[in-house]
Amino acid sequence: MEFIKLNDLNRHTRACREAVMAAITRVVDSGWFILGPELEAFEREFAAYCGAAHGVGVANGTEAIELALRAFDVGPGDEVVIAANAGFYAATALRAVGATPVYADVDERQLTLAPAAVAAALGPATRAVIATHLYGRMAPMPALKSVLAGRAVALIEDCAQAHGACLDGVRAGAWADAAGFSFYPTKNLGALGDGGMVTCRDPDVAQRLRRLRQYGWSQKYVVVEGPARNSRLDELQAAVLRAKLPHLDRWNRRRREIAAAYAGVAHPRIRHPAVTGDDYVAHLYVLRTGQRDDLGRHLHANGIGSDVHYPVLDSRQPVWRNARFAPLPVSEAAVGEVLSLPCYPELDDAEVARVCAALASWQAP
Ligand SMILES: *Cc1c(COP(=O)(O)O)cnc(C)c1O
């Protein structure tokens, strides 16, 4: 019996190998590798897919957030409200621009930013709020927008886990002032290496982002913006992503199907996530249980991988040393209970059934 890994990129690449190889050949034969026609086309195609006006390709998802913050002039002395349970990516971007995180607690059911907690975290120094669509589930964007209405606070989506997720008919990446995407290989839309994009609606913001991703240039060798960076999505990765984009909706449907199967296993010690609707694209299937380690061992004994996303809250990371943050009771409770199951489009029905059977047979201690 084959071990069911948490994720399997070999299988994924096999499923779209021909189109990917054709894209690679096209770029190799073109002799053009940075900021060219493949990136321009992918920026257009991906922004259109999201329903966003502009897409600016960058080197990875963390720099997408960093550059989005810079495009809204967020810097030292500014506060940015973020969740503490989302893997420190937004915090990394904040630290890069010199801004200060203010951690707000998450909603008990969704594990995404709780609008009331965000409202309480706002202050005179708040310049931005980053809403992470955690595990592939959309944060409550309408409520967050009303919390911020009338304030000079930029709303930024972290869509690194939510390509294609759709809330009230509007996709992730089209809700806020700007949105960051990652195309890290394991994401719902993944490159063969690092990649990212910022989507936005304001053409001036898009222009600033195009400058910020390339040394602050307005044109070759003329520096008009900064502090800037070199953060570009290369032609090879853009071409690969173009080849994969037409499959994204189908892959997301399969992810949701698998999530629905897991959620159907009733167990007194397991709390399943809500898996209804297009607002969840099942990037990760994350259940909760008070006996996480025991369930992980039981799954492993049944030939099934699992992992924890994420084992340490941002606000508890050693890097903060003596910094003090407000208590986050919901985030604190969840961090010790979350467990991720294999959930990717290439799992077959027999494997999904094996995971379901293993969950059902777990004798919690
Ligand atoms: C993966 C991820 C990122 C960072 O993307 P990179 O491309 O690895 O920099 C940011 N936010 C979330 C929620 C992620 O899952």
The ligand as an SDF file (V2000), in Angstrom:
LIG
                    3D

 15 15  0  0  0  0  0  0  0  0999 V2000
    3.1080   30.6060    0.8740 C   0  0  0  0  0  0  0  0  0  0  0  0
    2.5500   31.7670    1.5680 C   0  0  0  0  0  0  0  0  0  0  0  0
    3.1140   33.0510    1.4700 C   0  0  0  0  0  0  0  0  0  0  0  0
    4.4730   33.3170    0.9240 C   0  0  0  0  0  0  0  0  0  0  0  0
    4.7060   32.9640   -0.3540 O   0  0  0  0  0  0  0  0  0  0  0  0
    6.2030   32.7500   -0.8600 P   0  0  0  0  0  0  0  0  0  0  0  0
    6.0570   32.7100   -2.3230 O   0  0  0  0  0  0  0  0  0  0  0  0
    6.7000   31.4660   -0.2680 O   0  0  0  0  0  0  0  0  0  0  0  0
    7.0090   33.9240   -0.4020 O   0  0  0  0  0  0  0  0  0  0  0  0
    2.4420   34.1190    2.0360 C   0  0  0  0  0  0  0  0  0  0  0  0
    1.2940   33.9400    2.7050 N   0  0  0  0  0  0  0  0  0  0  0  0
    0.7390   32.7260    2.8540 C   0  0  0  0  0  0  0  0  0  0  0  0
   -0.5420   32.6230    3.6040 C   0  0  0  0  0  0  0  0  0  0  0  0
    1.3480   31.5990    2.3010 C   0  0  0  0  0  0  0  0  0  0  0  0
    0.7800   30.4000    2.4590 O   0  0  0  0  0  0  0  0  0  0  0  0
  1  2  1  0
  2  3  1  0
  2 14  2  0
  3  4  1  0
  3 10  2  0
  4  5  1  0
  5  6  1  0
  6  7  2  0
  6  8  1  0
  6  9  1  0
 10 11  1  0
 11 12  2  0
 12 13  1  0
 12 14  1  0
 14 15  1  0
M  END
$$$$
